[in-house]
């Protein structure tokens, strides 16, 4: 059984980079809430810009993928700026 960190907007805003924020959000419980005809991913009361027409599990999977992609893209962009 997994344990998650409790979500806090203060903690989220304390991280300086997008990659750190994504890592923190991934350590918290991701769930889904109804938003019109689709489900929207959320962490606590923080809504993620991830929507899915599937079930809650698919929405969470999509959110995890999106967060990981955002972190990798940020890190790749940061590396390119160093060159």
PDB file of N, CA, C and O in Angstrom:
ATOM      1  N   UNK A   1       0.840  -1.184   0.000  1.00  0.00           N
ATOM      2  CA  UNK A   1       0.000   0.000   0.000  1.00  0.00           C
ATOM      3  C   UNK A   1       0.884   1.246   0.000  1.00  0.00           C
ATOM      4  O   UNK A   1       1.866   1.322   0.739  1.00  0.00           O
ATOM      5  N   UNK A   2       0.535   2.195  -0.815  1.00  0.00           N
ATOM      6  CA  UNK A   2       1.316   3.421  -0.935  1.00  0.00           C
ATOM      7  C   UNK A   2       0.881   4.449   0.095  1.00  0.00           C
ATOM      8  O   UNK A   2      -0.285   4.520   0.482  1.00  0.00           O
ATOM      9  N   UNK A   3       1.845   5.236   0.525  1.00  0.00           N
ATOM     10  CA  UNK A   3       1.524   6.368   1.385  1.00  0.00           C
ATOM     11  C   UNK A   3       1.864   7.633   0.609  1.00  0.00           C
ATOM     12  O   UNK A   3       2.846   7.688  -0.131  1.00  0.00           O
ATOM     13  N   UNK A   4       1.048   8.618   0.793  1.00  0.00           N
ATOM     14  CA  UNK A   4       1.198   9.872   0.063  1.00  0.00           C
ATOM     15  C   UNK A   4       1.471  11.005   1.038  1.00  0.00           C
ATOM     16  O   UNK A   4       1.089  10.946   2.207  1.00  0.00           O
ATOM     17  N   UNK A   5       2.141  12.042   0.538  1.00  0.00           N
ATOM     18  CA  UNK A   5       2.296  13.260   1.322  1.00  0.00           C
ATOM     19  C   UNK A   5       0.969  14.003   1.320  1.00  0.00           C
ATOM     20  O   UNK A   5       0.200  13.919   0.362  1.00  0.00           O
ATOM     21  N   UNK A   6       0.711  14.721   2.384  1.00  0.00           N
ATOM     22  CA  UNK A   6      -0.474  15.583   2.425  1.00  0.00           C
ATOM     23  C   UNK A   6      -0.199  16.792   1.529  1.00  0.00           C
ATOM     24  O   UNK A   6       0.873  17.394   1.603  1.00  0.00           O
ATOM     25  N   UNK A   7      -1.165  17.144   0.687  1.00  0.00           N
ATOM     26  CA  UNK A   7      -0.983  18.268  -0.230  1.00  0.00           C
ATOM     27  C   UNK A   7      -1.130  19.591   0.498  1.00  0.00           C
ATOM     28  O   UNK A   7      -2.019  19.766   1.331  1.00  0.00           O
ATOM     29  N   UNK A   8      -0.242  20.518   0.169  1.00  0.00           N
ATOM     30  CA  UNK A   8      -0.284  21.866   0.724  1.00  0.00           C
ATOM     31  C   UNK A   8       0.121  22.847  -0.377  1.00  0.00           C
ATOM     32  O   UNK A   8       1.171  22.692  -1.001  1.00  0.00           O
ATOM     33  N   UNK A   9      -0.717  23.852  -0.608  1.00  0.00           N
ATOM     34  CA  UNK A   9      -0.375  24.875  -1.611  1.00  0.00           C
ATOM     35  C   UNK A   9       0.889  25.635  -1.204  1.00  0.00           C
ATOM     36  O   UNK A   9       1.671  26.044  -2.062  1.00  0.00           O
ATOM     37  N   UNK A  10       1.086  25.822   0.087  1.00  0.00           N
ATOM     38  CA  UNK A  10       2.284  26.519   0.564  1.00  0.00           C
ATOM     39  C   UNK A  10       3.539  25.726   0.204  1.00  0.00           C
ATOM     40  O   UNK A  10       4.535  26.291  -0.248  1.00  0.00           O
ATOM     41  N   UNK A  11       3.475  24.414   0.408  1.00  0.00           N
ATOM     42  CA  UNK A  11       4.618  23.573   0.053  1.00  0.00           C
ATOM     43  C   UNK A  11       4.844  23.613  -1.449  1.00  0.00           C
ATOM     44  O   UNK A  11       5.981  23.750  -1.901  1.00  0.00           O
ATOM     45  N   UNK A  12       3.778  23.497  -2.223  1.00  0.00           N
ATOM     46  CA  UNK A  12       3.900  23.534  -3.681  1.00  0.00           C
ATOM     47  C   UNK A  12       4.566  24.827  -4.137  1.00  0.00           C
ATOM     48  O   UNK A  12       5.458  24.800  -4.984  1.00  0.00           O
ATOM     49  N   UNK A  13       4.145  25.944  -3.589  1.00  0.00           N
ATOM     50  CA  UNK A  13       4.696  27.232  -4.019  1.00  0.00           C
ATOM     51  C   UNK A  13       6.113  27.470  -3.500  1.00  0.00           C
ATOM     52  O   UNK A  13       6.794  28.383  -3.966  1.00  0.00           O
ATOM     53  N   UNK A  14       6.563  26.662  -2.545  1.00  0.00           N
ATOM     54  CA  UNK A  14       7.921  26.831  -2.021  1.00  0.00           C
ATOM     55  C   UNK A  14       8.986  26.292  -2.976  1.00  0.00           C
ATOM     56  O   UNK A  14      10.160  26.646  -2.863  1.00  0.00           O
ATOM     57  N   UNK A  15       8.579  25.442  -3.911  1.00  0.00           N
ATOM     58  CA  UNK A  15       9.543  24.895  -4.862  1.00  0.00           C
ATOM     59  C   UNK A  15       9.804  25.903  -5.971  1.00  0.00           C
ATOM     60  O   UNK A  15       8.883  26.539  -6.483  1.00  0.00           O
ATOM     61  N   UNK A  16      11.068  26.037  -6.330  1.00  0.00           N
ATOM     62  CA  UNK A  16      11.478  27.078  -7.275  1.00  0.00           C
ATOM     63  C   UNK A  16      11.288  26.684  -8.736  1.00  0.00           C
ATOM     64  O   UNK A  16      11.071  27.549  -9.585  1.00  0.00           O
ATOM     65  N   UNK A  17      11.368  25.385  -9.041  1.00  0.00           N
ATOM     66  CA  UNK A  17      11.302  24.978 -10.445  1.00  0.00           C
ATOM     67  C   UNK A  17      10.064  24.127 -10.706  1.00  0.00           C
ATOM     68  O   UNK A  17       9.484  23.534  -9.796  1.00  0.00           O
ATOM     69  N   UNK A  18       9.685  24.088 -11.965  1.00  0.00           N
ATOM     70  CA  UNK A  18       8.557  23.262 -12.380  1.00  0.00           C
ATOM     71  C   UNK A  18       8.836  21.788 -12.104  1.00  0.00           C
ATOM     72  O   UNK A  18       7.936  21.054 -11.696  1.00  0.00           O
ATOM     73  N   UNK A  19      10.064  21.353 -12.320  1.00  0.00           N
ATOM     74  CA  UNK A  19      10.411  19.951 -12.076  1.00  0.00           C
ATOM     75  C   UNK A  19      10.205  19.589 -10.608  1.00  0.00           C
ATOM     76  O   UNK A  19       9.685  18.516 -10.304  1.00  0.00           O
ATOM     77  N   UNK A  20      10.606  20.470  -9.699  1.00  0.00           N
ATOM     78  CA  UNK A  20      10.409  20.219  -8.265  1.00  0.00           C
ATOM     79  C   UNK A  20       8.927  20.199  -7.917  1.00  0.00           C
ATOM     80  O   UNK A  20       8.489  19.372  -7.117  1.00  0.00           O
ATOM     81  N   UNK A  21       8.159  21.096  -8.507  1.00  0.00           N
ATOM     82  CA  UNK A  21       6.721  21.120  -8.256  1.00  0.00           C
ATOM     83  C   UNK A  21       6.062  19.835  -8.750  1.00  0.00           C
ATOM     84  O   UNK A  21       5.201  19.275  -8.072  1.00  0.00           O
ATOM     85  N   UNK A  22       6.465  19.371  -9.924  1.00  0.00           N
ATOM     86  CA  UNK A  22       5.909  18.124 -10.459  1.00  0.00           C
ATOM     87  C   UNK A  22       6.267  16.947  -9.562  1.00  0.00           C
ATOM     88  O   UNK A  22       5.420  16.097  -9.287  1.00  0.00           O
ATOM     89  N   UNK A  23       7.508  16.891  -9.107  1.00  0.00           N
ATOM     90  CA  UNK A  23       7.927  15.802  -8.214  1.00  0.00           C
ATOM     91  C   UNK A  23       7.084  15.812  -6.941  1.00  0.00           C
ATOM     92  O   UNK A  23       6.655  14.762  -6.465  1.00  0.00           O
ATOM     93  N   UNK A  24       6.853  16.994  -6.398  1.00  0.00           N
ATOM     94  CA  UNK A  24       6.023  17.092  -5.191  1.00  0.00           C
ATOM     95  C   UNK A  24       4.598  16.621  -5.471  1.00  0.00           C
ATOM     96  O   UNK A  24       4.042  15.837  -4.702  1.00  0.00           O
ATOM     97  N   UNK A  25       4.005  17.094  -6.566  1.00  0.00           N
ATOM     98  CA  UNK A  25       2.633  16.689  -6.899  1.00  0.00           C
ATOM     99  C   UNK A  25       2.537  15.182  -7.095  1.00  0.00           C
ATOM    100  O   UNK A  25       1.530  14.575  -6.730  1.00  0.00           O
ATOM    101  N   UNK A  26       3.576  14.569  -7.669  1.00  0.00           N
ATOM    102  CA  UNK A  26       3.579  13.115  -7.852  1.00  0.00           C
ATOM    103  C   UNK A  26       3.676  12.368  -6.525  1.00  0.00           C
ATOM    104  O   UNK A  26       3.295  11.201  -6.444  1.00  0.00           O
ATOM    105  N   UNK A  27       4.181  13.030  -5.488  1.00  0.00           N
ATOM    106  CA  UNK A  27       4.275  12.377  -4.176  1.00  0.00           C
ATOM    107  C   UNK A  27       2.966  12.478  -3.393  1.00  0.00           C
ATOM    108  O   UNK A  27       2.815  11.851  -2.345  1.00  0.00           O
ATOM    109  N   UNK A  28       2.030  13.262  -3.904  1.00  0.00           N
ATOM    110  CA  UNK A  28       0.718  13.425  -3.267  1.00  0.00           C
ATOM    111  C   UNK A  28      -0.311  12.549  -3.985  1.00  0.00           C
ATOM    112  O   UNK A  28      -0.074  12.079  -5.098  1.00  0.00           O
ATOM    113  N   UNK A  29      -1.438  12.339  -3.343  1.00  0.00           N
ATOM    114  CA  UNK A  29      -2.493  11.518  -3.943  1.00  0.00           C
ATOM    115  C   UNK A  29      -3.181  12.288  -5.064  1.00  0.00           C
ATOM    116  O   UNK A  29      -3.662  13.405  -4.869  1.00  0.00           O
ATOM    117  N   UNK A  30      -3.218  11.672  -6.233  1.00  0.00           N
ATOM    118  CA  UNK A  30      -3.904  12.243  -7.394  1.00  0.00           C
ATOM    119  C   UNK A  30      -5.262  11.572  -7.493  1.00  0.00           C
ATOM    120  O   UNK A  30      -5.367  10.350  -7.386  1.00  0.00           O
ATOM    121  N   UNK A  31      -6.293  12.364  -7.697  1.00  0.00           N
ATOM    122  CA  UNK A  31      -7.641  11.816  -7.860  1.00  0.00           C
ATOM    123  C   UNK A  31      -8.295  12.505  -9.053  1.00  0.00           C
ATOM    124  O   UNK A  31      -7.655  13.280  -9.765  1.00  0.00           O
ATOM    125  N   UNK A  32      -9.561  12.216  -9.259  1.00  0.00           N
ATOM    126  CA  UNK A  32     -10.284  12.812 -10.385  1.00  0.00           C
ATOM    127  C   UNK A  32     -11.630  13.313  -9.902  1.00  0.00           C
ATOM    128  O   UNK A  32     -12.233  12.752  -8.987  1.00  0.00           O
ATOM    129  N   UNK A  33     -12.080  14.367 -10.530  1.00  0.00           N
ATOM    130  CA  UNK A  33     -13.375  14.939 -10.198  1.00  0.00           C
ATOM    131  C   UNK A  33     -14.144  15.208 -11.491  1.00  0.00           C
ATOM    132  O   UNK A  33     -13.548  15.496 -12.529  1.00  0.00           O
ATOM    133  N   UNK A  34     -15.448  15.112 -11.417  1.00  0.00           N
ATOM    134  CA  UNK A  34     -16.273  15.350 -12.607  1.00  0.00           C
ATOM    135  C   UNK A  34     -16.204  16.821 -12.996  1.00  0.00           C
ATOM    136  O   UNK A  34     -16.307  17.710 -12.151  1.00  0.00           O
ATOM    137  N   UNK A  35     -16.030  17.057 -14.291  1.00  0.00           N
ATOM    138  CA  UNK A  35     -15.998  18.412 -14.825  1.00  0.00           C
ATOM    139  C   UNK A  35     -16.740  18.370 -16.156  1.00  0.00           C
ATOM    140  O   UNK A  35     -16.144  18.120 -17.204  1.00  0.00           O
ATOM    141  N   UNK A  36     -18.021  18.612 -16.102  1.00  0.00           N
ATOM    142  CA  UNK A  36     -18.833  18.481 -17.309  1.00  0.00           C
ATOM    143  C   UNK A  36     -18.960  17.018 -17.682  1.00  0.00           C
ATOM    144  O   UNK A  36     -19.348  16.189 -16.858  1.00  0.00           O
ATOM    145  N   UNK A  37     -18.632  16.701 -18.929  1.00  0.00           N
ATOM    146  CA  UNK A  37     -18.731  15.318 -19.404  1.00  0.00           C
ATOM    147  C   UNK A  37     -17.443  14.531 -19.198  1.00  0.00           C
ATOM    148  O   UNK A  37     -17.409  13.327 -19.455  1.00  0.00           O
ATOM    149  N   UNK A  38     -16.385  15.191 -18.739  1.00  0.00           N
ATOM    150  CA  UNK A  38     -15.088  14.540 -18.559  1.00  0.00           C
ATOM    151  C   UNK A  38     -14.691  14.552 -17.085  1.00  0.00           C
ATOM    152  O   UNK A  38     -15.306  15.230 -16.262  1.00  0.00           O
ATOM    153  N   UNK A  39     -13.660  13.793 -16.777  1.00  0.00           N
ATOM    154  CA  UNK A  39     -13.056  13.835 -15.453  1.00  0.00           C
ATOM    155  C   UNK A  39     -11.815  14.712 -15.527  1.00  0.00           C
ATOM    156  O   UNK A  39     -11.111  14.724 -16.536  1.00  0.00           O
ATOM    157  N   UNK A  40     -11.553  15.445 -14.449  1.00  0.00           N
ATOM    158  CA  UNK A  40     -10.369  16.287 -14.376  1.00  0.00           C
ATOM    159  C   UNK A  40      -9.511  15.805 -13.219  1.00  0.00           C
ATOM    160  O   UNK A  40     -10.016  15.536 -12.129  1.00  0.00           O
ATOM    161  N   UNK A  41      -8.212  15.700 -13.463  1.00  0.00           N
ATOM    162  CA  UNK A  41      -7.283  15.272 -12.421  1.00  0.00           C
ATOM    163  C   UNK A  41      -7.086  16.396 -11.414  1.00  0.00           C
ATOM    164  O   UNK A  41      -7.148  17.579 -11.750  1.00  0.00           O
ATOM    165  N   UNK A  42      -6.846  15.990 -10.165  1.00  0.00           N
ATOM    166  CA  UNK A  42      -6.620  16.966  -9.103  1.00  0.00           C
ATOM    167  C   UNK A  42      -5.715  16.370  -8.044  1.00  0.00           C
ATOM    168  O   UNK A  42      -5.630  15.154  -7.875  1.00  0.00           O
ATOM    169  N   UNK A  43      -5.043  17.263  -7.337  1.00  0.00           N
ATOM    170  CA  UNK A  43      -4.259  16.896  -6.163  1.00  0.00           C
ATOM    171  C   UNK A  43      -4.792  17.778  -5.051  1.00  0.00           C
ATOM    172  O   UNK A  43      -4.591  18.992  -5.065  1.00  0.00           O
ATOM    173  N   UNK A  44      -5.468  17.172  -4.089  1.00  0.00           N
ATOM    174  CA  UNK A  44      -6.139  17.959  -3.062  1.00  0.00           C
ATOM    175  C   UNK A  44      -7.157  18.872  -3.720  1.00  0.00           C
ATOM    176  O   UNK A  44      -8.017  18.409  -4.470  1.00  0.00           O
ATOM    177  N   UNK A  45      -7.066  20.170  -3.443  1.00  0.00           N
ATOM    178  CA  UNK A  45      -7.979  21.131  -4.071  1.00  0.00           C
ATOM    179  C   UNK A  45      -7.345  21.803  -5.293  1.00  0.00           C
ATOM    180  O   UNK A  45      -7.900  22.756  -5.841  1.00  0.00           O
ATOM    181  N   UNK A  46      -6.188  21.304  -5.714  1.00  0.00           N
ATOM    182  CA  UNK A  46      -5.440  21.869  -6.839  1.00  0.00           C
ATOM    183  C   UNK A  46      -5.788  21.099  -8.108  1.00  0.00           C
ATOM    184  O   UNK A  46      -5.421  19.933  -8.257  1.00  0.00           O
ATOM    185  N   UNK A  47      -6.500  21.760  -9.024  1.00  0.00           N
ATOM    186  CA  UNK A  47      -6.908  21.113 -10.272  1.00  0.00           C
ATOM    187  C   UNK A  47      -5.763  21.130 -11.277  1.00  0.00           C
ATOM    188  O   UNK A  47      -5.134  22.164 -11.504  1.00  0.00           O
ATOM    189  N   UNK A  48      -5.504  19.981 -11.870  1.00  0.00           N
ATOM    190  CA  UNK A  48      -4.493  19.871 -12.914  1.00  0.00           C
ATOM    191  C   UNK A  48      -5.168  20.065 -14.274  1.00  0.00           C
ATOM    192  O   UNK A  48      -6.349  19.750 -14.416  1.00  0.00           O
ATOM    193  N   UNK A  49      -4.452  20.573 -15.266  1.00  0.00           N
ATOM    194  CA  UNK A  49      -5.052  20.763 -16.594  1.00  0.00           C
ATOM    195  C   UNK A  49      -5.052  19.461 -17.398  1.00  0.00           C
ATOM    196  O   UNK A  49      -4.584  19.412 -18.536  1.00  0.00           O
ATOM    197  N   UNK A  50      -5.586  18.416 -16.780  1.00  0.00           N
ATOM    198  CA  UNK A  50      -5.625  17.085 -17.388  1.00  0.00           C
ATOM    199  C   UNK A  50      -7.067  16.601 -17.355  1.00  0.00           C
ATOM    200  O   UNK A  50      -7.669  16.479 -16.288  1.00  0.00           O
ATOM    201  N   UNK A  51      -7.613  16.329 -18.529  1.00  0.00           N
ATOM    202  CA  UNK A  51      -8.998  15.872 -18.656  1.00  0.00           C
ATOM    203  C   UNK A  51      -9.015  14.524 -19.352  1.00  0.00           C
ATOM    204  O   UNK A  51      -8.145  14.226 -20.171  1.00  0.00           O
ATOM    205  N   UNK A  52     -10.013  13.706 -19.022  1.00  0.00           N
ATOM    206  CA  UNK A  52     -10.107  12.381 -19.622  1.00  0.00           C
ATOM    207  C   UNK A  52     -11.568  11.967 -19.712  1.00  0.00           C
ATOM    208  O   UNK A  52     -12.352  12.220 -18.797  1.00  0.00           O
ATOM    209  N   UNK A  53     -11.926  11.333 -20.811  1.00  0.00           N
ATOM    210  CA  UNK A  53     -13.278  10.802 -20.971  1.00  0.00           C
ATOM    211  C   UNK A  53     -13.393   9.383 -20.435  1.00  0.00           C
ATOM    212  O   UNK A  53     -14.459   8.773 -20.514  1.00  0.00           O
ATOM    213  N   UNK A  54     -12.302   8.856 -19.891  1.00  0.00           N
ATOM    214  CA  UNK A  54     -12.309   7.507 -19.346  1.00  0.00           C
ATOM    215  C   UNK A  54     -12.745   7.491 -17.891  1.00  0.00           C
ATOM    216  O   UNK A  54     -13.470   8.373 -17.430  1.00  0.00           O
ATOM    217  N   UNK A  55     -12.289   6.473 -17.180  1.00  0.00           N
ATOM    218  CA  UNK A  55     -12.626   6.356 -15.764  1.00  0.00           C
ATOM    219  C   UNK A  55     -11.558   7.050 -14.903  1.00  0.00           C
ATOM    220  O   UNK A  55     -10.615   7.645 -15.423  1.00  0.00           O
ATOM    221  N   UNK A  56     -11.729   6.959 -13.581  1.00  0.00           N
ATOM    222  CA  UNK A  56     -10.810   7.644 -12.671  1.00  0.00           C
ATOM    223  C   UNK A  56      -9.381   7.126 -12.826  1.00  0.00           C
ATOM    224  O   UNK A  56      -8.433   7.911 -12.823  1.00  0.00           O
ATOM    225  N   UNK A  57      -9.226   5.817 -12.961  1.00  0.00           N
ATOM    226  CA  UNK A  57      -7.896   5.230 -13.104  1.00  0.00           C
ATOM    227  C   UNK A  57      -7.186   5.788 -14.339  1.00  0.00           C
ATOM    228  O   UNK A  57      -6.008   6.140 -14.266  1.00  0.00           O
ATOM    229  N   UNK A  58      -7.881   5.869 -15.458  1.00  0.00           N
ATOM    230  CA  UNK A  58      -7.292   6.407 -16.687  1.00  0.00           C
ATOM    231  C   UNK A  58      -6.928   7.882 -16.525  1.00  0.00           C
ATOM    232  O   UNK A  58      -5.904   8.337 -17.034  1.00  0.00           O
ATOM    233  N   UNK A  59      -7.765   8.613 -15.822  1.00  0.00           N
ATOM    234  CA  UNK A  59      -7.494  10.035 -15.589  1.00  0.00           C
ATOM    235  C   UNK A  59      -6.238  10.203 -14.750  1.00  0.00           C
ATOM    236  O   UNK A  59      -5.413  11.071 -15.033  1.00  0.00           O
ATOM    237  N   UNK A  60      -6.088   9.381 -13.724  1.00  0.00           N
ATOM    238  CA  UNK A  60      -4.898   9.441 -12.869  1.00  0.00           C
ATOM    239  C   UNK A  60      -3.654   9.058 -13.667  1.00  0.00           C
ATOM    240  O   UNK A  60      -2.616   9.709 -13.547  1.00  0.00           O
ATOM    241  N   UNK A  61      -3.752   8.009 -14.479  1.00  0.00           N
ATOM    242  CA  UNK A  61      -2.619   7.610 -15.325  1.00  0.00           C
ATOM    243  C   UNK A  61      -2.203   8.753 -16.250  1.00  0.00           C
ATOM    244  O   UNK A  61      -1.014   9.026 -16.416  1.00  0.00           O
ATOM    245  N   UNK A  62      -3.169   9.403 -16.834  1.00  0.00           N
ATOM    246  CA  UNK A  62      -2.902  10.523 -17.743  1.00  0.00           C
ATOM    247  C   UNK A  62      -2.238  11.674 -16.987  1.00  0.00           C
ATOM    248  O   UNK A  62      -1.335  12.321 -17.516  1.00  0.00           O
ATOM    249  N   UNK A  63      -2.677  11.931 -15.756  1.00  0.00           N
ATOM    250  CA  UNK A  63      -2.091  13.002 -14.943  1.00  0.00           C
ATOM    251  C   UNK A  63      -0.644  12.683 -14.579  1.00  0.00           C
ATOM    252  O   UNK A  63       0.216  13.563 -14.634  1.00  0.00           O
ATOM    253  N   UNK A  64      -0.369  11.444 -14.210  1.00  0.00           N
ATOM    254  CA  UNK A  64       1.002  11.040 -13.880  1.00  0.00           C
ATOM    255  C   UNK A  64       1.899  11.227 -15.100  1.00  0.00           C
ATOM    256  O   UNK A  64       2.996  11.773 -14.990  1.00  0.00           O
ATOM    257  N   UNK A  65       1.436  10.777 -16.253  1.00  0.00           N
ATOM    258  CA  UNK A  65       2.207  10.938 -17.484  1.00  0.00           C
ATOM    259  C   UNK A  65       2.443  12.417 -17.778  1.00  0.00           C
ATOM    260  O   UNK A  65       3.554  12.809 -18.135  1.00  0.00           O
ATOM    261  N   UNK A  66       1.411  13.236 -17.632  1.00  0.00           N
ATOM    262  CA  UNK A  66       1.529  14.667 -17.907  1.00  0.00           C
ATOM    263  C   UNK A  66       2.546  15.316 -16.966  1.00  0.00           C
ATOM    264  O   UNK A  66       3.386  16.097 -17.412  1.00  0.00           O
ATOM    265  N   UNK A  67       2.477  15.003 -15.673  1.00  0.00           N
ATOM    266  CA  UNK A  67       3.409  15.588 -14.707  1.00  0.00           C
ATOM    267  C   UNK A  67       4.849  15.174 -15.009  1.00  0.00           C
ATOM    268  O   UNK A  67       5.759  16.002 -14.958  1.00  0.00           O
ATOM    269  N   UNK A  68       5.054  13.905 -15.322  1.00  0.00           N
ATOM    270  CA  UNK A  68       6.406  13.440 -15.652  1.00  0.00           C
ATOM    271  C   UNK A  68       6.918  14.119 -16.920  1.00  0.00           C
ATOM    272  O   UNK A  68       8.085  14.502 -16.994  1.00  0.00           O
ATOM    273  N   UNK A  69       6.054  14.265 -17.905  1.00  0.00           N
ATOM    274  CA  UNK A  69       6.439  14.923 -19.156  1.00  0.00           C
ATOM    275  C   UNK A  69       6.800  16.384 -18.912  1.00  0.00           C
ATOM    276  O   UNK A  69       7.781  16.876 -19.468  1.00  0.00           O
ATOM    277  N   UNK A  70       6.024  17.078 -18.094  1.00  0.00           N
ATOM    278  CA  UNK A  70       6.318  18.478 -17.778  1.00  0.00           C
ATOM    279  C   UNK A  70       7.681  18.603 -17.112  1.00  0.00           C
ATOM    280  O   UNK A  70       8.457  19.499 -17.446  1.00  0.00           O
ATOM    281  N   UNK A  71       7.978  17.708 -16.168  1.00  0.00           N
ATOM    282  CA  UNK A  71       9.260  17.750 -15.462  1.00  0.00           C
ATOM    283  C   UNK A  71      10.419  17.504 -16.423  1.00  0.00           C
ATOM    284  O   UNK A  71      11.415  18.227 -16.392  1.00  0.00           O
ATOM    285  N   UNK A  72      10.295  16.494 -17.273  1.00  0.00           N
ATOM    286  CA  UNK A  72      11.359  16.177 -18.230  1.00  0.00           C
ATOM    287  C   UNK A  72      11.557  17.324 -19.216  1.00  0.00           C
ATOM    288  O   UNK A  72      12.693  17.698 -19.505  1.00  0.00           O
ATOM    289  N   UNK A  73      10.481  17.878 -19.729  1.00  0.00           N
ATOM    290  CA  UNK A  73      10.593  19.001 -20.665  1.00  0.00           C
ATOM    291  C   UNK A  73      11.289  20.190 -20.017  1.00  0.00           C
ATOM    292  O   UNK A  73      12.108  20.853 -20.654  1.00  0.00           O
ATOM    293  N   UNK A  74      10.970  20.463 -18.754  1.00  0.00           N
ATOM    294  CA  UNK A  74      11.606  21.568 -18.038  1.00  0.00           C
ATOM    295  C   UNK A  74      13.105  21.310 -17.900  1.00  0.00           C
ATOM    296  O   UNK A  74      13.923  22.193 -18.159  1.00  0.00           O
ATOM    297  N   UNK A  75      13.456  20.086 -17.488  1.00  0.00           N
ATOM    298  CA  UNK A  75      14.869  19.759 -17.296  1.00  0.00           C
ATOM    299  C   UNK A  75      15.637  19.801 -18.614  1.00  0.00           C
ATOM    300  O   UNK A  75      16.776  20.266 -18.651  1.00  0.00           O
ATOM    301  N   UNK A  76      15.027  19.323 -19.689  1.00  0.00           N
ATOM    302  CA  UNK A  76      15.680  19.383 -21.004  1.00  0.00           C
ATOM    303  C   UNK A  76      15.885  20.822 -21.453  1.00  0.00           C
ATOM    304  O   UNK A  76      16.934  21.154 -22.006  1.00  0.00           O
ATOM    305  N   UNK A  77      14.906  21.673 -21.226  1.00  0.00           N
ATOM    306  CA  UNK A  77      15.034  23.087 -21.590  1.00  0.00           C
ATOM    307  C   UNK A  77      16.129  23.756 -20.764  1.00  0.00           C
ATOM    308  O   UNK A  77      16.884  24.579 -21.282  1.00  0.00           O
ATOM    309  N   UNK A  78      16.218  23.406 -19.490  1.00  0.00           N
ATOM    310  CA  UNK A  78      17.257  23.977 -18.629  1.00  0.00           C
ATOM    311  C   UNK A  78      18.641  23.548 -19.106  1.00  0.00           C
ATOM    312  O   UNK A  78      19.577  24.349 -19.087  1.00  0.00           O
ATOM    313  N   UNK A  79      18.781  22.296 -19.532  1.00  0.00           N
ATOM    314  CA  UNK A  79      20.064  21.815 -20.055  1.00  0.00           C
ATOM    315  C   UNK A  79      20.445  22.564 -21.322  1.00  0.00           C
ATOM    316  O   UNK A  79      21.607  22.927 -21.505  1.00  0.00           O
ATOM    317  N   UNK A  80      19.474  22.797 -22.197  1.00  0.00           N
ATOM    318  CA  UNK A  80      19.740  23.503 -23.451  1.00  0.00           C
ATOM    319  C   UNK A  80      20.220  24.926 -23.187  1.00  0.00           C
ATOM    320  O   UNK A  80      21.046  25.448 -23.936  1.00  0.00           O
ATOM    321  N   UNK A  81      19.716  25.551 -22.143  1.00  0.00           N
ATOM    322  CA  UNK A  81      20.128  26.917 -21.822  1.00  0.00           C
ATOM    323  C   UNK A  81      21.550  26.956 -21.285  1.00  0.00           C
ATOM    324  O   UNK A  81      22.225  27.979 -21.395  1.00  0.00           O
ATOM    325  N   UNK A  82      22.016  25.842 -20.702  1.00  0.00           N
ATOM    326  CA  UNK A  82      23.379  25.787 -20.177  1.00  0.00           C
ATOM    327  C   UNK A  82      24.407  25.699 -21.294  1.00  0.00           C
ATOM    328  O   UNK A  82      25.555  26.110 -21.124  1.00  0.00           O
ATOM    329  N   UNK A  83      23.993  25.163 -22.438  1.00  0.00           N
ATOM    330  CA  UNK A  83      24.937  24.942 -23.548  1.00  0.00           C
ATOM    331  C   UNK A  83      25.294  26.248 -24.220  1.00  0.00           C
ATOM    332  O   UNK A  83      26.074  26.260 -25.172  1.00  0.00           O
TER     333      UNK A  83
END
